[in-house]
């Protein structure tokens, strides 16, 4: 049980650092509430599972080729800059008294999935961290426990998604429309910043 808990904690620890997904969850929670924010995180987890499967199947050799990585840096830049600009432009439309549950929940899942899938840092994480976890688990416990411990990592990520969604939706209830607007603008700018960094990495890989 202690080993299982350590893998859950690993998933929590890996999700906690501020990055594009956390920034997007904060923005989504402020504008649309807990459910949309949580589902964006769920979409990101689905992308994580895709990469876990790819690592397990050994397809990562294709993903790690320079051409594919350059494409992913560029695509990730586009997704983040587009999402960030959309966040900034819609920041002034936030109204904490309005209900947005009629907005598409599927769109929140899709946004999280695309952001995580197109994020090269996600790929590097699953190549490095999960690859080493897979080797260690196979060596210490055999391949039979690999699925169990992989599920524990995902559970940790999902727990963090609930925490982020709860924090964002709590801010939504406590803050004024003006404060939420400014936080949404800052979240959007942070996404644009991540996108520009990804674009710089794509350019460096292409022309460097």
Buried (B, 14 or more C-beta within 10 A) or exposed (E): EEEBEEBBBBBBEBBEEEBBBBBBBBBBBBBBBBBBBBBBBBBBBBBBBBBBEBBBEEEBEEBEEEEEBBBBBBBBBBBBBBBBBBBBEBBEEBEBEEEEEEBEBEBBBBBBBBBBBBBBBBBEBBBEBBBEBBEEBEEEEEEEBBEEBBBBBBBBBBBBBBBBBBBBBEBBEEBEEEBBBEBBBBBBBBBBBBBBBBBEBBBEBEEE
